[in-house]
């Protein structure tokens, strides 16, 4: 039911757009790229 998830982060798809989370600590900067994906229960 992609139409159920029309707003952010899905915009009508079963996979969200790729996001980047930036964390700074322990002497470095860490970039994490991620996305959400909807799937049917097994």
N, C-alpha and C positions, 0 to 999 in steps of 0.2 A: 504494500500500500504506500508507494512513494509519495502520493499526493498528501498523505497525512503529515509528512515531514517536509513541507514546502519551505519553511523558514530556516534560518541559520541553525546548524551548520550544514544541512542537507540540500536545501534549494531544490526539492523535488526528486532527488536521487537517493539511492540506498547507501552511497558513500559520501562522506563530508569532504569539503575542500581540505587540502593539507595545511596544517597550522604549524607554527614554530614557537616553541616555548624556550626562552633564554634564561638560564640560571647562572648566577655568579657566586663563587665560593671556593674554598679550598685552593686558592691561588690560581683559579682559571675561570674561563667562561665556557658553559656547556649549552649547545643548541640541540634541542630535541624536536625532530619533525614527526608529526603524528596525524592520523585521521581516524574517524569513527566509521564503522561499517555495520549496517543492519543485516542480519541474516535470519533465516528461518530456524526455529528450535529443532534440534535433532530428535 
